[in-house]
Amino acid sequence: MKRWTPGGALKKSSGRAANQLLADLSHSDYRRVSPHLQSITLAFAAVLTERNALVGHVYFPTSGLIALHTATIGRPSLAMVGSEGMVGSSVAAGVAKSEALVVVQGEGAAMRLHARRFRLLVERSPTLQRQIHRHTVDLLRRASQTAVCNDVHRTEARLARCLLETSDRAGTRYLRVTQEQLAHLIGARRSSVSIVATSMRHRRLISYARGHLRITDRKGLRRLACACYRAEWLSRR
Ligand SMILES: [Zn+2]
């Protein structure tokens, strides 16, 4: 079973074990689901689902990173999903349209499942139901923790946390991400992100040029990250 750990996701694996949600299904449920899974390549910047469009497929990333662009009270926000989770779980609750624009942020691979088939399978597969519930609870917990984090922790500590978590999810220290996207991820102004990122670059914690970011000193970044990063890590052990 593959578990999310800081840096642990850097290990590559394939098939069922590469997506945590699929890996945690019972054998009988996985046998029910697997004939309907289609392996696809995630190409950078590919749009998987348009905002307000009918959800055609749900996605279980096995590597790479999928970005969900939403707007909350008129403010753009951004969330990332990697091999720890899935995209489109609200289909299980009968929500047919996507509230988010779903775009590939980090190239890799995923298993996809037709949305209608997914809904039928959730009804018949107890461990898939349980995984969807866990996933939903996890999303709510992360959202509330991020809200508190954005309120009380410094921009630098939040950015360090965000970079580490995004790297863990993507399974790579190399991220294609703009400063505007980072600002949306941590609920900060782009100008603040620019100042902090420049400071991190001068301290050789990251290298960054035109949307290409590499974590060069992971330990240093962990020392800088707020306590939320460790809390997230402990919650997944
Ligand atoms: Zn925090």
py3Dmol code that shows the C-alpha trace and the ligand (Angstrom):
import py3Dmol

protein = """\
ATOM      1  CA  MET A   1       0.000   0.000   0.000  1.00  0.00           C
ATOM      2  CA  LYS A   2       1.418   3.364  -0.972  1.00  0.00           C
ATOM      3  CA  ARG A   3       1.228   6.072   1.677  1.00  0.00           C
ATOM      4  CA  TRP A   4       1.710   9.795   1.395  1.00  0.00           C
ATOM      5  CA  THR A   5       4.846  10.840   3.224  1.00  0.00           C
ATOM      6  CA  PRO A   6       6.962  13.975   2.943  1.00  0.00           C
ATOM      7  CA  GLY A   7       9.171  13.121   0.014  1.00  0.00           C
ATOM      8  CA  GLY A   8       7.896   9.558   0.030  1.00  0.00           C
ATOM      9  CA  ALA A   9       5.757  10.144  -3.034  1.00  0.00           C
ATOM     10  CA  LEU A  10       8.967  10.649  -4.997  1.00  0.00           C
ATOM     11  CA  LYS A  11       9.055   6.869  -5.393  1.00  0.00           C
ATOM     12  CA  LYS A  12       7.538   5.736  -8.648  1.00  0.00           C
ATOM     13  CA  SER A  13       5.148   2.809  -8.832  1.00  0.00           C
ATOM     14  CA  SER A  14       2.594   1.676 -11.336  1.00  0.00           C
ATOM     15  CA  GLY A  15      -0.934   0.326 -11.656  1.00  0.00           C
ATOM     16  CA  ARG A  16      -3.314   0.050  -8.766  1.00  0.00           C
ATOM     17  CA  ALA A  17      -0.751   0.716  -6.041  1.00  0.00           C
ATOM     18  CA  ALA A  18       0.188   4.051  -7.594  1.00  0.00           C
ATOM     19  CA  ASN A  19      -3.078   5.714  -6.547  1.00  0.00           C
ATOM     20  CA  GLN A  20      -3.722   5.597  -2.812  1.00  0.00           C
ATOM     21  CA  LEU A  21      -7.500   5.608  -3.125  1.00  0.00           C
ATOM     22  CA  LEU A  22      -7.527   2.631  -5.513  1.00  0.00           C
ATOM     23  CA  ALA A  23      -4.864   0.858  -3.475  1.00  0.00           C
ATOM     24  CA  ASP A  24      -7.124   0.923  -0.419  1.00  0.00           C
ATOM     25  CA  LEU A  25     -10.061  -0.827  -2.140  1.00  0.00           C
ATOM     26  CA  SER A  26     -10.837  -4.411  -1.158  1.00  0.00           C
ATOM     27  CA  HIS A  27      -9.802  -7.047  -3.703  1.00  0.00           C
ATOM     28  CA  SER A  28     -13.418  -7.759  -4.660  1.00  0.00           C
ATOM     29  CA  ASP A  29     -14.244  -4.064  -5.160  1.00  0.00           C
ATOM     30  CA  TYR A  30     -11.078  -3.491  -7.163  1.00  0.00           C
ATOM     31  CA  ARG A  31     -11.972  -6.451  -9.400  1.00  0.00           C
ATOM     32  CA  ARG A  32     -15.362  -4.797  -9.977  1.00  0.00           C
ATOM     33  CA  VAL A  33     -13.818  -1.400 -10.764  1.00  0.00           C
ATOM     34  CA  SER A  34     -10.675  -2.348 -12.694  1.00  0.00           C
ATOM     35  CA  PRO A  35     -12.285  -3.460 -16.017  1.00  0.00           C
ATOM     36  CA  HIS A  36     -13.669   0.077 -16.379  1.00  0.00           C
ATOM     37  CA  LEU A  37     -10.446   1.946 -15.619  1.00  0.00           C
ATOM     38  CA  GLN A  38      -8.675   3.489 -18.557  1.00  0.00           C
ATOM     39  CA  SER A  39      -5.028   4.456 -18.292  1.00  0.00           C
ATOM     40  CA  ILE A  40      -4.282   7.906 -19.738  1.00  0.00           C
ATOM     41  CA  THR A  41      -1.346  10.279 -20.014  1.00  0.00           C
ATOM     42  CA  LEU A  42      -1.652  13.672 -18.331  1.00  0.00           C
ATOM     43  CA  ALA A  43      -0.168  16.267 -20.685  1.00  0.00           C
ATOM     44  CA  PHE A  44       0.814  19.600 -19.157  1.00  0.00           C
ATOM     45  CA  ALA A  45      -1.968  22.233 -19.394  1.00  0.00           C
ATOM     46  CA  ALA A  46      -4.523  19.805 -20.834  1.00  0.00           C
ATOM     47  CA  VAL A  47      -8.075  20.746 -19.783  1.00  0.00           C
ATOM     48  CA  LEU A  48      -9.827  17.663 -18.350  1.00  0.00           C
ATOM     49  CA  THR A  49     -13.138  19.346 -17.444  1.00  0.00           C
ATOM     50  CA  GLU A  50     -14.414  22.853 -18.138  1.00  0.00           C
ATOM     51  CA  ARG A  51     -16.077  24.828 -15.321  1.00  0.00           C
ATOM     52  CA  ASN A  52     -19.893  24.246 -15.224  1.00  0.00           C
ATOM     53  CA  ALA A  53     -19.585  21.466 -17.799  1.00  0.00           C
ATOM     54  CA  LEU A  54     -20.988  17.978 -17.279  1.00  0.00           C
ATOM     55  CA  VAL A  55     -18.375  15.732 -15.699  1.00  0.00           C
ATOM     56  CA  GLY A  56     -17.496  13.108 -18.304  1.00  0.00           C
ATOM     57  CA  HIS A  57     -14.877  11.197 -16.326  1.00  0.00           C
ATOM     58  CA  VAL A  58     -13.443  11.001 -12.851  1.00  0.00           C
ATOM     59  CA  TYR A  59      -9.656  10.759 -12.484  1.00  0.00           C
ATOM     60  CA  PHE A  60      -7.315   8.863 -10.181  1.00  0.00           C
ATOM     61  CA  PRO A  61      -3.816  10.285 -10.753  1.00  0.00           C
ATOM     62  CA  THR A  62      -0.997   7.772 -10.522  1.00  0.00           C
ATOM     63  CA  SER A  63       1.686  10.418 -11.062  1.00  0.00           C
ATOM     64  CA  GLY A  64       1.705  14.115 -11.886  1.00  0.00           C
ATOM     65  CA  LEU A  65      -0.657  16.752 -10.605  1.00  0.00           C
ATOM     66  CA  ILE A  66      -4.164  17.976 -11.440  1.00  0.00           C
ATOM     67  CA  ALA A  67      -5.242  21.537 -10.570  1.00  0.00           C
ATOM     68  CA  LEU A  68      -8.802  22.506  -9.639  1.00  0.00           C
ATOM     69  CA  HIS A  69      -9.503  26.174 -10.343  1.00  0.00           C
ATOM     70  CA  THR A  70     -12.575  27.463  -8.532  1.00  0.00           C
ATOM     71  CA  ALA A  71     -13.925  30.846  -7.451  1.00  0.00           C
ATOM     72  CA  THR A  72     -15.136  31.397  -3.893  1.00  0.00           C
ATOM     73  CA  ILE A  73     -17.144  34.610  -3.392  1.00  0.00           C
ATOM     74  CA  GLY A  74     -15.585  36.004  -6.524  1.00  0.00           C
ATOM     75  CA  ARG A  75     -12.026  35.164  -5.420  1.00  0.00           C
ATOM     76  CA  PRO A  76     -10.088  32.644  -7.473  1.00  0.00           C
ATOM     77  CA  SER A  77      -8.780  29.695  -5.521  1.00  0.00           C
ATOM     78  CA  LEU A  78      -6.755  26.690  -6.477  1.00  0.00           C
ATOM     79  CA  ALA A  79      -6.325  23.180  -5.134  1.00  0.00           C
ATOM     80  CA  MET A  80      -4.012  20.398  -6.287  1.00  0.00           C
ATOM     81  CA  VAL A  81      -4.670  16.668  -6.427  1.00  0.00           C
ATOM     82  CA  GLY A  82      -2.019  14.015  -6.917  1.00  0.00           C
ATOM     83  CA  SER A  83      -1.723  10.290  -6.438  1.00  0.00           C
ATOM     84  CA  GLU A  84      -3.164  10.553  -2.914  1.00  0.00           C
ATOM     85  CA  GLY A  85      -6.679  11.288  -4.182  1.00  0.00           C
ATOM     86  CA  MET A  86      -9.090  11.690  -7.054  1.00  0.00           C
ATOM     87  CA  VAL A  87     -10.906  14.328  -9.091  1.00  0.00           C
ATOM     88  CA  GLY A  88     -14.684  14.231  -9.536  1.00  0.00           C
ATOM     89  CA  SER A  89     -15.768  12.557  -6.288  1.00  0.00           C
ATOM     90  CA  SER A  90     -18.874  14.814  -6.089  1.00  0.00           C
ATOM     91  CA  VAL A  91     -20.327  12.706  -8.945  1.00  0.00           C
ATOM     92  CA  ALA A  92     -20.927  10.049  -6.275  1.00  0.00           C
ATOM     93  CA  ALA A  93     -23.361  12.471  -4.599  1.00  0.00           C
ATOM     94  CA  GLY A  94     -25.238  13.048  -7.855  1.00  0.00           C
ATOM     95  CA  VAL A  95     -23.535  16.349  -8.762  1.00  0.00           C
ATOM     96  CA  ALA A  96     -23.365  16.167 -12.552  1.00  0.00           C
ATOM     97  CA  LYS A  97     -21.556  19.463 -13.303  1.00  0.00           C
ATOM     98  CA  SER A  98     -18.060  20.530 -12.356  1.00  0.00           C
ATOM     99  CA  GLU A  99     -17.699  23.634 -10.193  1.00  0.00           C
ATOM    100  CA  ALA A 100     -14.018  23.698 -11.056  1.00  0.00           C
ATOM    101  CA  LEU A 101     -11.951  24.107 -14.185  1.00  0.00           C
ATOM    102  CA  VAL A 102      -9.822  20.945 -14.081  1.00  0.00           C
ATOM    103  CA  VAL A 103      -6.391  21.278 -15.685  1.00  0.00           C
ATOM    104  CA  VAL A 104      -3.208  19.178 -15.694  1.00  0.00           C
ATOM    105  CA  GLN A 105      -0.604  21.061 -13.665  1.00  0.00           C
ATOM    106  CA  GLY A 106       2.154  18.467 -13.626  1.00  0.00           C
ATOM    107  CA  GLU A 107       2.491  15.922 -16.429  1.00  0.00           C
ATOM    108  CA  GLY A 108       2.141  12.277 -15.500  1.00  0.00           C
ATOM    109  CA  ALA A 109      -0.516   9.585 -15.743  1.00  0.00           C
ATOM    110  CA  ALA A 110      -3.936   8.738 -14.362  1.00  0.00           C
ATOM    111  CA  MET A 111      -6.649   6.115 -14.412  1.00  0.00           C
ATOM    112  CA  ARG A 112      -9.974   7.496 -15.543  1.00  0.00           C
ATOM    113  CA  LEU A 113     -13.477   6.138 -15.190  1.00  0.00           C
ATOM    114  CA  HIS A 114     -16.651   7.209 -16.965  1.00  0.00           C
ATOM    115  CA  ALA A 115     -18.684   9.358 -14.546  1.00  0.00           C
ATOM    116  CA  ARG A 116     -21.921   7.395 -14.981  1.00  0.00           C
ATOM    117  CA  ARG A 117     -20.115   4.089 -14.449  1.00  0.00           C
ATOM    118  CA  PHE A 118     -18.335   5.525 -11.397  1.00  0.00           C
ATOM    119  CA  ARG A 119     -21.666   6.397  -9.779  1.00  0.00           C
ATOM    120  CA  LEU A 120     -23.003   2.876 -10.338  1.00  0.00           C
ATOM    121  CA  LEU A 121     -19.809   1.329  -8.982  1.00  0.00           C
ATOM    122  CA  VAL A 122     -19.910   3.484  -5.833  1.00  0.00           C
ATOM    123  CA  GLU A 123     -23.404   2.126  -5.064  1.00  0.00           C
ATOM    124  CA  ARG A 124     -22.204  -1.477  -5.401  1.00  0.00           C
ATOM    125  CA  SER A 125     -18.740  -1.266  -3.842  1.00  0.00           C
ATOM    126  CA  PRO A 126     -18.588  -0.749  -0.057  1.00  0.00           C
ATOM    127  CA  THR A 127     -14.884   0.052   0.121  1.00  0.00           C
ATOM    128  CA  LEU A 128     -15.151   2.492  -2.802  1.00  0.00           C
ATOM    129  CA  GLN A 129     -17.971   4.232  -0.892  1.00  0.00           C
ATOM    130  CA  ARG A 130     -15.778   4.346   2.206  1.00  0.00           C
ATOM    131  CA  GLN A 131     -12.842   5.758   0.238  1.00  0.00           C
ATOM    132  CA  ILE A 132     -15.051   8.473  -1.272  1.00  0.00           C
ATOM    133  CA  HIS A 133     -16.337   9.420   2.205  1.00  0.00           C
ATOM    134  CA  ARG A 134     -12.794   9.482   3.580  1.00  0.00           C
ATOM    135  CA  HIS A 135     -11.669  11.549   0.610  1.00  0.00           C
ATOM    136  CA  THR A 136     -14.512  14.056   1.169  1.00  0.00           C
ATOM    137  CA  VAL A 137     -13.754  14.331   4.896  1.00  0.00           C
ATOM    138  CA  ASP A 138     -10.078  14.789   4.029  1.00  0.00           C
ATOM    139  CA  LEU A 139     -10.896  17.602   1.578  1.00  0.00           C
ATOM    140  CA  LEU A 140     -13.018  19.388   4.234  1.00  0.00           C
ATOM    141  CA  ARG A 141     -10.312  18.960   6.857  1.00  0.00           C
ATOM    142  CA  ARG A 142      -7.662  20.307   4.493  1.00  0.00           C
ATOM    143  CA  ALA A 143      -9.870  23.251   3.515  1.00  0.00           C
ATOM    144  CA  SER A 144     -10.485  24.230   7.139  1.00  0.00           C
ATOM    145  CA  GLN A 145      -6.833  23.844   8.046  1.00  0.00           C
ATOM    146  CA  THR A 146      -5.805  25.947   5.044  1.00  0.00           C
ATOM    147  CA  ALA A 147      -8.301  28.641   6.091  1.00  0.00           C
ATOM    148  CA  VAL A 148      -6.773  28.781   9.587  1.00  0.00           C
ATOM    149  CA  CYS A 149      -3.241  28.644   8.146  1.00  0.00           C
ATOM    150  CA  ASN A 150      -3.928  31.540   5.776  1.00  0.00           C
ATOM    151  CA  ASP A 151      -5.291  33.541   8.715  1.00  0.00           C
ATOM    152  CA  VAL A 152      -2.555  33.022  11.282  1.00  0.00           C
ATOM    153  CA  HIS A 153       0.703  31.968   9.625  1.00  0.00           C
ATOM    154  CA  ARG A 154       3.233  34.173   7.832  1.00  0.00           C
ATOM    155  CA  THR A 155       3.375  34.209   4.033  1.00  0.00           C
ATOM    156  CA  GLU A 156       6.873  32.686   3.980  1.00  0.00           C
ATOM    157  CA  ALA A 157       5.858  29.756   6.231  1.00  0.00           C
ATOM    158  CA  ARG A 158       2.699  29.201   4.167  1.00  0.00           C
ATOM    159  CA  LEU A 159       4.575  29.244   0.885  1.00  0.00           C
ATOM    160  CA  ALA A 160       7.139  26.743   2.238  1.00  0.00           C
ATOM    161  CA  ARG A 161       4.300  24.474   3.358  1.00  0.00           C
ATOM    162  CA  CYS A 162       2.516  24.814   0.028  1.00  0.00           C
ATOM    163  CA  LEU A 163       5.633  24.001  -2.013  1.00  0.00           C
ATOM    164  CA  LEU A 164       6.391  20.918   0.087  1.00  0.00           C
ATOM    165  CA  GLU A 165       2.823  19.613  -0.057  1.00  0.00           C
ATOM    166  CA  THR A 166       2.543  20.247  -3.791  1.00  0.00           C
ATOM    167  CA  SER A 167       5.869  18.518  -4.369  1.00  0.00           C
ATOM    168  CA  ASP A 168       4.736  15.527  -2.271  1.00  0.00           C
ATOM    169  CA  ARG A 169       1.508  15.233  -4.253  1.00  0.00           C
ATOM    170  CA  ALA A 170       3.246  15.584  -7.615  1.00  0.00           C
ATOM    171  CA  GLY A 171       5.993  13.154  -6.642  1.00  0.00           C
ATOM    172  CA  THR A 172       8.681  15.515  -7.888  1.00  0.00           C
ATOM    173  CA  ARG A 173      10.778  18.449  -6.673  1.00  0.00           C
ATOM    174  CA  TYR A 174      10.226  20.164 -10.016  1.00  0.00           C
ATOM    175  CA  LEU A 175       6.995  22.145 -10.346  1.00  0.00           C
ATOM    176  CA  ARG A 176       5.594  24.171 -13.215  1.00  0.00           C
ATOM    177  CA  VAL A 177       3.727  26.857 -11.337  1.00  0.00           C
ATOM    178  CA  THR A 178       3.338  30.610 -11.730  1.00  0.00           C
ATOM    179  CA  GLN A 179       3.566  33.108  -8.876  1.00  0.00           C
ATOM    180  CA  GLU A 180      -0.090  33.958  -9.460  1.00  0.00           C
ATOM    181  CA  GLN A 181      -1.034  30.297  -8.936  1.00  0.00           C
ATOM    182  CA  LEU A 182       1.081  30.138  -5.774  1.00  0.00           C
ATOM    183  CA  ALA A 183      -0.719  33.269  -4.540  1.00  0.00           C
ATOM    184  CA  HIS A 184      -4.089  31.552  -5.107  1.00  0.00           C
ATOM    185  CA  LEU A 185      -2.883  28.383  -3.362  1.00  0.00           C
ATOM    186  CA  ILE A 186      -1.894  30.217  -0.172  1.00  0.00           C
ATOM    187  CA  GLY A 187      -4.411  33.071  -0.254  1.00  0.00           C
ATOM    188  CA  ALA A 188      -1.783  35.807  -0.583  1.00  0.00           C
ATOM    189  CA  ARG A 189      -1.120  38.729  -2.893  1.00  0.00           C
ATOM    190  CA  ARG A 190       1.054  37.987  -5.889  1.00  0.00           C
ATOM    191  CA  SER A 191       3.432  40.803  -4.874  1.00  0.00           C
ATOM    192  CA  SER A 192       3.954  39.158  -1.445  1.00  0.00           C
ATOM    193  CA  VAL A 193       4.640  35.787  -3.087  1.00  0.00           C
ATOM    194  CA  SER A 194       7.153  37.447  -5.401  1.00  0.00           C
ATOM    195  CA  ILE A 195       9.077  38.966  -2.458  1.00  0.00           C
ATOM    196  CA  VAL A 196       9.100  35.704  -0.481  1.00  0.00           C
ATOM    197  CA  ALA A 197      10.036  33.568  -3.514  1.00  0.00           C
ATOM    198  CA  THR A 198      12.936  35.902  -4.297  1.00  0.00           C
ATOM    199  CA  SER A 199      14.160  35.596  -0.710  1.00  0.00           C
ATOM    200  CA  MET A 200      13.898  31.780  -0.898  1.00  0.00           C
ATOM    201  CA  ARG A 201      15.822  31.824  -4.153  1.00  0.00           C
ATOM    202  CA  HIS A 202      18.614  33.959  -2.627  1.00  0.00           C
ATOM    203  CA  ARG A 203      18.894  31.459   0.230  1.00  0.00           C
ATOM    204  CA  ARG A 204      19.109  28.636  -2.350  1.00  0.00           C
ATOM    205  CA  LEU A 205      15.990  26.909  -1.015  1.00  0.00           C
ATOM    206  CA  ILE A 206      14.430  26.969  -4.487  1.00  0.00           C
ATOM    207  CA  SER A 207      15.377  27.880  -8.017  1.00  0.00           C
ATOM    208  CA  TYR A 208      12.740  29.685 -10.010  1.00  0.00           C
ATOM    209  CA  ALA A 209      12.548  31.077 -13.511  1.00  0.00           C
ATOM    210  CA  ARG A 210       9.500  31.840 -15.656  1.00  0.00           C
ATOM    211  CA  GLY A 211       7.119  29.340 -14.087  1.00  0.00           C
ATOM    212  CA  HIS A 212       9.697  26.565 -13.603  1.00  0.00           C
ATOM    213  CA  LEU A 213      10.343  25.950  -9.907  1.00  0.00           C
ATOM    214  CA  ARG A 214      12.671  23.402  -8.347  1.00  0.00           C
ATOM    215  CA  ILE A 215      13.039  22.678  -4.631  1.00  0.00           C
ATOM    216  CA  THR A 216      16.806  22.637  -4.094  1.00  0.00           C
ATOM    217  CA  ASP A 217      16.915  22.474  -0.277  1.00  0.00           C
ATOM    218  CA  ARG A 218      14.044  20.393   1.027  1.00  0.00           C
ATOM    219  CA  LYS A 219      15.319  20.308   4.620  1.00  0.00           C
ATOM    220  CA  GLY A 220      15.672  24.079   4.659  1.00  0.00           C
ATOM    221  CA  LEU A 221      12.157  24.489   3.340  1.00  0.00           C
ATOM    222  CA  ARG A 222      10.827  22.131   6.013  1.00  0.00           C
ATOM    223  CA  ARG A 223      12.483  24.227   8.719  1.00  0.00           C
ATOM    224  CA  LEU A 224      10.730  27.281   7.285  1.00  0.00           C
ATOM    225  CA  ALA A 225       7.274  25.679   6.842  1.00  0.00           C
ATOM    226  CA  CYS A 226       4.526  26.323   9.393  1.00  0.00           C
ATOM    227  CA  ALA A 227       3.334  23.572  11.757  1.00  0.00           C
ATOM    228  CA  CYS A 228       0.475  22.775   9.347  1.00  0.00           C
ATOM    229  CA  TYR A 229       2.872  20.816   7.136  1.00  0.00           C
ATOM    230  CA  ARG A 230       3.805  18.441   9.939  1.00  0.00           C
ATOM    231  CA  ALA A 231       0.145  18.207  11.014  1.00  0.00           C
ATOM    232  CA  GLU A 232      -0.802  17.181   7.466  1.00  0.00           C
ATOM    233  CA  TRP A 233       1.982  14.624   7.419  1.00  0.00           C
ATOM    234  CA  LEU A 234       0.899  13.126  10.781  1.00  0.00           C
ATOM    235  CA  SER A 235      -2.751  12.980   9.667  1.00  0.00           C
ATOM    236  CA  ARG A 236      -1.736  10.656   6.824  1.00  0.00           C
ATOM    237  CA  ARG A 237       0.408   8.203   8.788  1.00  0.00           C
TER     238      ARG A 237
END
"""
ligand_1 = """\
1
ZN
Zn 0.062 26.966 8.543
"""
view = py3Dmol.view(width=600, height=400)
view.addModel(protein, "pdb")
view.setStyle({"model": 0}, {"cartoon": {"style": "trace"}})
view.addModel(ligand_1, "xyz")
view.setStyle({"model": 1}, {"stick": {}})
view.zoomTo()
view.show()
